[in-house]
């Protein structure tokens, strides 16, 4: 069975089969521009689906390069939502989903297609070309195009696999963005319980869509939850490089891509909002959201009101926290939210950016932060409100201070990424992870003296989640015997060479965790102490 190919007609605002004649006239003109003599827009679209054309680059592999997009696994057994307060319809959906849905892999690729793949065979089942791709498609079809030298990003953003409810039924969707390839997001239906249970595009929005003029490059990872008024929404940060340099959050109707509300946090320019993290109740109804911006500010959004007119920037319109470096400490990674035993929530995040050529040469001091939101009416904290930890050794297994945090006087902790008063350009570009009462994160260390160098390294950090201090007992396998016991030294993490680490945690048979650094990282894996997981569990009533 041949895969299904779809795209979006921006004039009719509707999904179309991926064919040149199905696009609007303005889109056809875009596709036909900048092509070699004798090549038409029709040829270009056919080439994108795998048909080689004389005059265009010969394709021997029909999957574009995948760089920053994750492989998103849509599992029949995942349960990312919860039953509504009024019924158990989601539990019913999960039963149907587990019995009837086939697992798939969803990944963005830089040939301009979002791919839905059968994980058991590797066969492409479906492909979608976002509307933002059309103006850049000719670059990758050029016979002189060489990946890595004249590389172009087309679809390179984050993907979220979510369960949502609209039109009286539950559905499983993939919502993703173009990343540095464009200023737009899309939504695909992967599964529902209706008779039209086929993979298809539901909506496509971009900076030229009405209401989304402040959308920048689509780096953000979409989050999804139910709104207090009953609708389900995607919460999409506007990203970077928008026309007006605004930092704002789009609340988007997940059923059709319509804008429900845009909430701006900064309209002064040269800014953009990074991925937000939601706080939801037991019924998956959003209460708050947290997100950082390019000026080192962490914001809180308030959705506790019942109507859109009441949804706003929280804490009286001021940030939860502002890093001392301001724009020299941009927050680009999604925050992580955990509990504080004193009430409220801890918001964990790091600072640093690796998106532009100039980012490689900066040596500004970055840091990892944990800020307590005690659900008060104001905050606007600074480093002086936090307890400072410090790196005390920079060996393969490094150590940090063990300062306690008195939450009667302080609002969290921070760890500057600096040793012996020397800032090397170390930064945080990936989200942290909370597990076993600890917070774990990775850093990126690049050669700041050579903007053309592709080398990199980093650290894996593993700290007490409440105080940020080095644990008083071993949590890492420092002697390499595959076990964690009194023979291991106390440490706060370890150095990784051979590439910037982006960590994956895997369960081991002995109850500990295998830390996979990814890429060409050395060591490629490490072992950390396991424990009782603190991940959210969905309780399902047995009838």
MIZAMI-274374 format. One line per 2 residues: number of its first residue (from 0); their letters; for each residue z, y, x of C-alpha. Coordinates in Angstrom, 3 decimals. Last residue first. Example, Ala and Ser with C-alpha at 12.3 -4.5 7.8 and 13.67 -1.06 7.14 Angstrom:
2
1) SA) 7.140,-1.060,13.670 | 7.800,-4.500,12.300
This chain:
543
542) XX) 37.386,-1.208,-16.097 | 38.048,-0.643,-12.450
540) XX) 38.356,3.089,-11.817 | 36.617,4.271,-8.677
538) XX) 38.523,6.140,-5.984 | 36.333,7.949,-3.491
536) XX) 37.851,7.928,-0.021 | 37.880,11.010,2.168
534) XX) 38.004,10.271,5.897 | 41.432,10.149,7.549
532) XX) 40.724,6.905,9.418 | 43.679,4.855,10.566
530) XX) 43.389,4.292,14.282 | 40.851,4.172,17.100
528) XX) 41.360,5.057,20.744 | 38.235,6.020,22.635
526) XX) 35.683,3.994,24.583 | 32.713,5.496,26.404
524) XX) 28.966,5.102,26.217 | 25.904,6.386,28.063
522) XX) 28.034,7.413,31.085 | 25.834,9.190,31.987
520) XX) 23.645,10.763,29.303 | 19.939,9.971,29.225
518) XX) 19.693,10.607,25.476 | 22.807,9.779,23.472
516) XX) 26.528,10.217,24.159 | 27.557,7.015,22.389
514) XX) 31.337,6.912,21.974 | 32.475,3.388,21.080
512) XX) 35.602,3.503,18.944 | 38.717,1.320,19.006
510) XX) 39.708,-1.289,16.448 | 39.121,-4.272,18.747
508) XX) 35.755,-5.081,17.153 | 34.381,-1.663,17.954
506) XX) 33.505,1.014,15.407 | 30.748,3.453,16.387
504) XX) 30.964,7.196,17.055 | 27.793,9.199,17.758
502) XX) 27.961,12.114,20.169 | 25.403,14.735,21.008
500) XX) 25.571,14.994,24.783 | 23.454,17.404,26.857
498) XX) 21.658,15.331,29.464 | 22.013,13.391,32.697
496) XX) 25.724,14.078,33.108 | 28.684,13.652,30.750
494) XX) 32.146,14.894,31.701 | 35.204,13.400,30.054
492) XX) 37.843,14.190,27.483 | 41.363,15.514,27.062
490) XX) 43.093,13.087,29.400 | 46.113,10.825,29.684
488) XX) 45.514,8.093,32.229 | 44.720,4.490,31.366
486) XX) 46.857,1.521,32.427 | 49.180,2.248,29.510
484) XX) 46.509,1.056,27.091 | 42.924,1.652,25.992
482) XX) 40.609,-1.274,26.637 | 36.992,-1.559,27.783
480) XX) 38.034,-1.984,31.428 | 36.565,1.344,32.534
478) XX) 39.663,2.879,34.101 | 39.723,6.038,31.954
476) XX) 39.304,4.333,28.582 | 40.145,7.313,26.397
474) XX) 43.040,8.110,24.054 | 45.882,7.749,26.534
472) XX) 49.236,9.133,25.356 | 50.684,12.677,25.389
470) XX) 47.562,14.039,23.718 | 46.032,17.124,25.271
468) XX) 46.729,20.133,23.086 | 44.671,21.556,20.270
466) XX) 47.762,21.974,18.117 | 46.833,20.455,14.750
464) XX) 43.812,18.374,15.733 | 45.271,16.930,18.924
462) XX) 42.346,16.877,21.327 | 39.300,14.757,22.292
460) XX) 36.532,16.590,24.163 | 33.196,15.122,25.279
458) XX) 31.741,17.306,27.974 | 28.315,18.518,28.957
456) XX) 25.185,18.009,31.015 | 21.751,19.547,31.300
454) XX) 18.455,19.544,33.134 | 15.337,21.076,31.600
452) XX) 15.016,23.826,34.201 | 12.603,26.656,33.384
450) XX) 15.338,29.263,32.785 | 16.740,28.569,36.275
448) XX) 20.126,30.049,37.176 | 21.752,29.105,33.869
446) XX) 21.352,25.378,34.540 | 22.772,24.016,31.299
444) XX) 26.197,22.811,30.124 | 26.446,21.797,26.463
442) XX) 29.774,20.911,24.870 | 30.863,18.038,22.669
440) XX) 33.588,17.825,20.058 | 36.455,15.652,18.892
438) XX) 39.427,16.708,16.775 | 42.345,14.312,16.492
436) XX) 44.556,13.100,13.661 | 42.713,9.762,13.572
434) XX) 39.302,11.388,13.057 | 37.875,14.895,12.742
432) XX) 34.406,15.519,14.186 | 33.015,18.722,15.727
430) XX) 29.647,20.256,14.889 | 27.048,20.700,17.624
428) XX) 26.035,23.738,19.701 | 29.171,24.369,21.752
426) XX) 28.825,26.263,25.041 | 29.122,26.011,28.819
424) XX) 27.416,28.982,30.479 | 29.192,28.477,33.793
422) XX) 32.210,30.738,33.345 | 34.494,30.610,36.415
420) XX) 38.105,31.694,36.069 | 39.236,28.416,37.647
418) XX) 37.843,26.577,34.620 | 36.194,28.079,31.526
416) XX) 35.294,26.756,28.116 | 38.074,28.710,26.380
414) XX) 40.218,26.439,24.153 | 41.522,27.971,20.930
412) XX) 44.509,27.522,18.675 | 45.744,28.105,15.130
410) XX) 47.193,30.872,12.991 | 50.382,31.791,14.855
408) XX) 53.901,32.916,13.887 | 55.245,30.434,11.333
406) XX) 52.493,28.107,12.469 | 54.229,27.531,15.795
404) XX) 51.452,25.982,17.884 | 52.472,23.772,20.805
402) XX) 50.971,24.130,24.285 | 49.790,20.951,25.985
400) XX) 47.321,22.260,28.564 | 44.032,20.559,29.350
398) XX) 42.825,17.591,31.381 | 39.419,16.370,32.549
396) XX) 38.188,12.817,32.943 | 35.301,13.147,35.430
394) XX) 37.370,15.838,37.148 | 37.555,19.407,35.875
392) XX) 41.283,20.011,35.846 | 43.542,22.402,33.929
390) XX) 41.262,23.369,31.036 | 43.225,25.865,28.952
388) XX) 44.939,26.156,25.568 | 45.476,29.526,23.930
386) XX) 47.639,29.870,20.823 | 45.992,31.955,18.095
384) XX) 46.656,35.361,16.504 | 45.773,37.145,19.753
382) XX) 42.383,35.387,19.602 | 41.554,37.433,16.490
380) XX) 42.248,37.001,12.769 | 40.574,38.843,9.888
378) XX) 42.943,37.172,7.370 | 43.325,38.429,3.818
376) XX) 44.166,37.137,0.322 | 45.978,34.009,1.455
374) XX) 44.587,30.509,1.287 | 46.423,29.479,4.473
372) XX) 43.159,29.393,6.399 | 44.252,28.163,9.804
370) XX) 41.789,28.657,12.634 | 40.729,26.013,15.159
368) XX) 38.479,27.340,17.898 | 36.377,25.963,20.772
366) XX) 35.314,28.585,23.280 | 32.433,30.445,24.911
364) XX) 32.490,32.607,28.033 | 29.212,34.458,28.563
362) XX) 27.042,32.777,31.213 | 23.672,33.465,29.621
360) XX) 20.574,32.119,31.346 | 19.564,29.410,28.883
358) XX) 20.055,31.623,25.840 | 17.216,33.904,26.952
356) XX) 14.679,31.178,26.174 | 15.853,31.037,22.569
354) XX) 17.729,28.465,20.483 | 20.703,27.281,22.528
352) XX) 23.672,29.196,21.112 | 27.412,29.315,21.740
350) XX) 30.706,29.291,19.891 | 32.761,26.413,18.585
348) XX) 34.172,25.467,15.209 | 37.201,24.010,13.439
346) XX) 38.581,25.400,10.164 | 42.105,24.200,9.333
344) XX) 42.957,24.226,5.643 | 45.706,25.389,3.322
342) XX) 49.178,23.941,3.286 | 51.788,23.571,6.033
340) XX) 50.512,20.058,6.765 | 47.113,21.620,7.665
338) XX) 44.139,19.717,6.307 | 40.648,19.611,7.769
336) XX) 37.396,21.580,7.659 | 34.511,21.230,10.118
334) XX) 32.311,24.178,11.003 | 28.515,23.927,11.278
332) XX) 27.226,24.903,14.711 | 25.603,28.284,15.407
330) XX) 28.588,30.569,15.992 | 27.499,33.379,18.290
328) XX) 29.847,34.413,21.093 | 28.007,37.226,22.884
326) XX) 27.470,38.818,19.445 | 31.227,39.307,19.175
324) XX) 32.905,38.370,22.446 | 36.402,38.617,20.980
322) XX) 35.638,36.006,18.340 | 36.112,37.168,14.747
320) XX) 38.130,35.148,12.222 | 38.476,34.717,8.459
318) XX) 35.947,37.498,8.106 | 36.499,40.470,5.767
316) XX) 35.206,40.803,2.193 | 38.648,40.756,0.583
314) XX) 39.425,37.329,1.945 | 36.445,35.721,0.239
312) XX) 32.802,36.721,0.081 | 31.756,36.367,-3.530
310) XX) 31.282,34.248,-6.629 | 32.504,36.239,-9.646
308) XX) 29.088,37.174,-11.066 | 28.017,33.536,-10.821
306) XX) 30.538,32.489,-13.472 | 33.640,30.283,-13.563
304) XX) 35.471,31.834,-10.628 | 36.763,29.672,-7.780
302) XX) 33.569,30.055,-5.745 | 34.982,32.117,-2.847
300) XX) 33.083,32.255,0.453 | 34.950,32.292,3.775
298) XX) 33.372,33.732,6.907 | 33.660,32.971,10.635
296) XX) 32.422,35.861,12.775 | 31.007,35.468,16.278
294) XX) 28.148,37.936,15.751 | 25.483,35.270,15.199
292) XX) 27.231,33.996,12.084 | 29.786,31.394,11.034
290) XX) 30.208,29.522,7.767 | 32.970,28.412,5.419
288) XX) 32.654,27.501,1.739 | 35.166,27.560,-1.112
286) XX) 35.889,25.913,-4.443 | 32.924,23.622,-5.007
284) XX) 33.133,20.988,-7.726 | 32.831,17.487,-6.242
282) XX) 35.137,16.055,-8.961 | 38.058,15.604,-6.545
280) XX) 37.801,19.248,-5.487 | 35.311,20.738,-3.057
278) XX) 35.585,22.719,0.161 | 32.089,23.265,1.554
276) XX) 30.838,23.608,5.123 | 28.262,26.288,5.886
274) XX) 25.349,26.116,8.313 | 24.742,29.338,10.245
272) XX) 24.357,32.832,8.784 | 22.084,35.387,10.454
270) XX) 22.456,38.643,12.339 | 20.473,41.359,14.049
268) XX) 20.970,43.756,11.113 | 23.780,45.682,9.371
266) XX) 23.563,43.600,6.179 | 26.534,41.324,6.855
264) XX) 28.238,38.879,4.490 | 25.492,38.586,1.873
262) XX) 25.889,36.306,-1.149 | 22.570,35.311,-2.744
260) XX) 22.841,33.882,-6.246 | 21.247,31.343,-8.563
258) XX) 17.911,31.172,-6.750 | 15.570,28.641,-8.332
256) XX) 14.852,25.488,-6.318 | 14.152,23.361,-9.398
254) XX) 16.958,20.849,-9.990 | 19.147,21.844,-7.034
252) XX) 19.650,25.376,-8.344 | 20.081,27.353,-5.121
250) XX) 23.091,29.300,-3.847 | 21.744,31.232,-0.855
248) XX) 24.252,32.408,1.752 | 23.730,35.594,3.744
246) XX) 23.496,37.117,7.217 | 20.866,39.883,7.201
244) XX) 18.470,40.535,10.082 | 16.057,42.394,7.799
242) XX) 12.973,40.204,8.259 | 15.001,37.060,8.885
240) XX) 15.233,35.838,12.460 | 18.133,33.458,12.020
238) XX) 19.431,31.228,9.244 | 19.753,32.014,5.528
236) XX) 22.554,29.545,4.891 | 21.735,27.079,2.123
234) XX) 24.224,25.915,-0.496 | 22.352,23.510,-2.768
232) XX) 23.544,23.641,-6.349 | 24.572,21.434,-9.242
230) XX) 25.181,23.246,-12.527 | 28.447,22.835,-14.422
228) XX) 29.679,26.463,-14.479 | 32.205,25.702,-11.716
226) XX) 29.318,24.752,-9.430 | 28.644,21.146,-8.482
224) XX) 28.128,20.407,-4.820 | 25.421,20.263,-2.141
222) XX) 25.287,21.324,1.513 | 22.051,22.170,3.322
220) XX) 22.015,21.974,7.135 | 20.912,25.329,8.468
218) XX) 18.145,25.823,11.035 | 15.625,27.201,8.548
216) XX) 14.238,30.205,10.376 | 15.195,33.254,8.359
214) XX) 15.510,33.713,4.616 | 16.213,37.295,3.592
212) XX) 13.122,37.516,1.365 | 14.374,34.580,-0.718
210) XX) 14.414,36.093,-4.219 | 10.739,35.418,-4.997
208) XX) 9.347,32.862,-2.543 | 7.785,34.451,0.545
206) XX) 10.798,33.602,2.729 | 10.453,29.966,1.724
204) XX) 11.186,27.565,-1.109 | 9.737,24.120,-1.905
202) XX) 10.797,22.096,-4.906 | 10.989,18.620,-6.419
200) XX) 8.835,16.589,-4.031 | 8.305,12.953,-4.900
198) XX) 9.558,9.441,-4.232 | 9.103,7.445,-7.396
196) XX) 11.533,6.441,-10.138 | 9.624,7.839,-13.094
194) XX) 11.215,5.386,-15.561 | 14.627,6.884,-15.009
192) XX) 17.517,5.704,-12.831 | 16.814,8.006,-9.919
190) XX) 15.792,7.591,-6.305 | 14.343,9.463,-3.322
188) XX) 13.678,12.852,-4.932 | 12.563,15.306,-2.275
186) XX) 13.839,18.859,-1.777 | 12.310,21.488,0.504
184) XX) 13.438,24.380,2.715 | 11.673,27.319,4.343
182) XX) 11.467,29.851,7.137 | 9.389,27.952,9.648
180) XX) 9.072,25.601,12.576 | 12.385,26.607,14.174
178) XX) 14.093,24.479,11.546 | 11.709,23.480,8.738
176) XX) 14.540,22.609,6.381 | 15.848,19.621,4.490
174) XX) 17.069,18.293,1.160 | 16.763,14.538,0.558
172) XX) 17.715,13.582,-2.981 | 19.495,10.784,-4.844
170) XX) 19.516,11.268,-8.611 | 21.996,11.246,-11.475
168) XX) 20.895,11.832,-15.052 | 21.311,14.286,-17.913
166) XX) 18.578,16.649,-16.698 | 20.728,17.272,-13.623
164) XX) 23.208,15.334,-11.512 | 23.286,15.176,-7.727
162) XX) 23.575,12.561,-4.985 | 22.841,13.828,-1.485
160) XX) 20.962,12.980,1.715 | 20.999,16.079,3.928
158) XX) 18.282,16.858,6.477 | 18.337,19.314,9.407
156) XX) 15.318,21.132,10.768 | 12.222,20.387,12.845
154) XX) 9.129,20.707,10.684 | 6.383,22.611,12.531
152) XX) 7.628,23.227,16.070 | 4.827,23.979,18.494
150) XX) 4.594,22.720,22.064 | 2.215,24.323,24.525
148) XX) 3.574,22.440,27.522 | 5.928,19.869,25.967
146) XX) 3.342,18.283,23.691 | -0.192,19.024,24.834
144) XX) -2.630,20.800,22.519 | -6.052,21.142,24.132
142) XX) -7.783,19.124,21.395 | -6.273,21.557,18.822
140) XX) -4.753,19.673,15.882 | -1.207,20.716,16.847
138) XX) -2.133,24.407,16.736 | -4.205,24.158,13.547
136) XX) -1.110,23.180,11.539 | 0.617,26.501,12.198
134) XX) -0.366,28.488,9.101 | 0.002,25.471,6.806
132) XX) 3.479,24.314,7.888 | 5.544,26.734,5.792
130) XX) 4.291,25.077,2.593 | 6.126,21.873,3.453
128) XX) 3.957,18.783,4.105 | 5.465,15.679,2.506
126) XX) 5.003,12.067,3.551 | 5.751,8.813,1.739
124) XX) 6.128,5.123,2.476 | 5.641,5.204,6.252
122) XX) 6.108,1.706,7.613 | 8.853,1.084,10.149
120) XX) 9.267,-2.431,8.770 | 12.953,-2.765,7.876
118) XX) 13.702,0.964,7.904 | 10.950,1.734,5.329
116) XX) 10.082,5.332,6.177 | 10.117,8.634,4.282
114) XX) 8.436,11.194,6.520 | 8.499,14.999,6.388
112) XX) 5.171,16.077,7.823 | 3.930,18.968,9.937
110) XX) 2.948,17.157,13.133 | 6.367,18.272,14.347
108) XX) 8.297,15.583,12.547 | 11.093,15.660,9.975
106) XX) 12.878,12.383,9.287 | 13.938,10.356,6.248
104) XX) 14.854,6.690,6.621 | 14.935,4.512,3.526
102) XX) 17.176,2.001,1.795 | 15.826,0.414,-1.401
100) XX) 17.556,1.422,-4.624 | 18.067,-1.139,-7.383
98) XX) 21.419,-2.913,-7.024 | 23.427,-0.302,-5.121
96) XX) 21.855,2.512,-7.135 | 22.617,0.902,-10.491
94) XX) 26.290,0.427,-9.619 | 26.440,3.888,-8.084
92) XX) 24.982,5.403,-11.253 | 27.738,3.872,-13.384
90) XX) 30.351,5.299,-11.040 | 28.578,8.641,-11.344
88) XX) 28.671,8.517,-15.136 | 32.446,8.050,-15.245
86) XX) 33.079,10.839,-17.724 | 34.611,14.254,-18.412
84) XX) 36.102,15.198,-15.053 | 32.834,14.411,-13.307
82) XX) 32.743,11.253,-11.165 | 32.369,11.916,-7.476
80) XX) 29.647,12.663,-4.901 | 28.659,11.347,-1.431
78) XX) 28.730,7.663,-2.441 | 26.535,5.725,0.003
76) XX) 25.824,2.098,-0.967 | 22.076,2.371,-1.600
74) XX) 21.694,4.005,1.832 | 19.480,6.967,2.627
72) XX) 19.524,7.132,6.414 | 18.725,10.554,7.900
70) XX) 17.112,10.351,11.338 | 18.082,13.732,12.688
68) XX) 15.640,16.597,13.212 | 15.921,18.386,16.533
66) XX) 13.106,16.713,18.471 | 10.841,14.354,16.535
64) XX) 7.264,14.268,17.830 | 4.578,13.594,15.258
62) XX) 3.962,10.188,13.741 | 0.414,8.856,13.471
60) XX) 0.048,7.670,17.038 | -3.474,7.389,18.457
58) XX) -4.540,10.824,17.284 | -7.640,12.439,18.721
56) XX) -7.256,16.222,18.767 | -9.873,17.983,16.662
54) XX) -13.581,18.563,17.310 | -14.664,15.168,16.057
52) XX) -12.225,14.257,13.284 | -9.622,11.491,13.310
50) XX) -8.249,10.558,9.892 | -4.466,10.257,10.052
48) XX) -3.096,12.312,7.176 | -3.097,15.547,9.201
46) XX) -6.752,14.919,10.060 | -7.631,14.964,6.354
44) XX) -5.911,18.338,6.039 | -7.773,19.719,9.067
42) XX) -11.154,18.414,7.904 | -10.737,20.158,4.529
40) XX) -9.777,23.349,6.353 | -13.150,23.129,8.031
38) XX) -14.324,22.245,11.556 | -17.838,23.229,12.634
36) XX) -16.691,25.827,15.136 | -13.079,25.229,16.099
34) XX) -10.360,26.327,13.655 | -8.402,29.603,13.684
32) XX) -8.447,30.062,9.883 | -9.377,27.384,7.351
30) XX) -5.798,26.378,6.530 | -4.810,30.000,5.878
28) XX) -7.860,30.544,3.652 | -6.999,27.405,1.697
26) XX) -3.450,28.704,1.217 | -4.771,31.982,-0.196
24) XX) -7.082,30.002,-2.530 | -4.245,27.826,-3.817
22) XX) -4.013,24.265,-2.500 | -5.364,21.285,-4.427
20) XX) -8.802,21.525,-2.795 | -7.364,20.781,0.648
18) XX) -5.623,17.569,-0.419 | -1.976,16.592,-0.133
16) XX) -1.303,15.633,-3.751 | 0.368,18.641,-5.385
14) XX) 3.909,19.835,-6.157 | 4.150,23.032,-8.169
12) XX) 4.789,26.735,-7.658 | 1.399,27.573,-9.237
10) XX) 0.634,30.029,-6.425 | 2.621,28.310,-3.667
8) XX) 0.882,24.975,-4.207 | 3.146,22.462,-2.464
6) XX) 2.493,19.272,-0.480 | 2.191,15.546,-1.114
4) XX) 1.075,12.359,0.651 | 1.761,8.897,-0.779
2) XX) 1.645,6.034,1.703 | -1.041,3.358,1.440
0) X) 0.000,0.000,0.000
